[in-house]
Amino acid sequence: MRFGVPGSILCDNDKSLIVFNNGKDYIVNPGFQYFCDRLKVIPKPCRPYSAKTKGRVERAGSYIKGNCINYIQNHPNSAIYNLDDLQIEIEKWLDGEHANRRK
């Protein structure tokens, strides 16, 4: 939210996000749609069986898992007991020199 909210987001076809997607028509999970409506974001599911769009979604998740979560787990001062604590640690990672650093 620090850099603004995007107009749309590309998301995976997980049932918690997208209930149905045949490539042309899709149904968004009501809970996820409520979340998107509150932020004024349009959810766009990736096309089924399309490596091009699926790769974009998977790469973002892989980056977070491989860098942010790894950093938090190995950071000696991380104390996470709830989602607020996790958000604080993610913001520390984003503000620090660890995010967006090429390996």
Secondary structure, 3 states (H helix, E strand, C coil): CCCCCCCEEEECCCCCCEEEECCCCEEECHHHHHHHHHHCCEEEECCCCCHHHHHHHHHHHHHHHHHHHHHHHHCCCCCCCCHHHHHHHHHHHHHCCCCCCCC
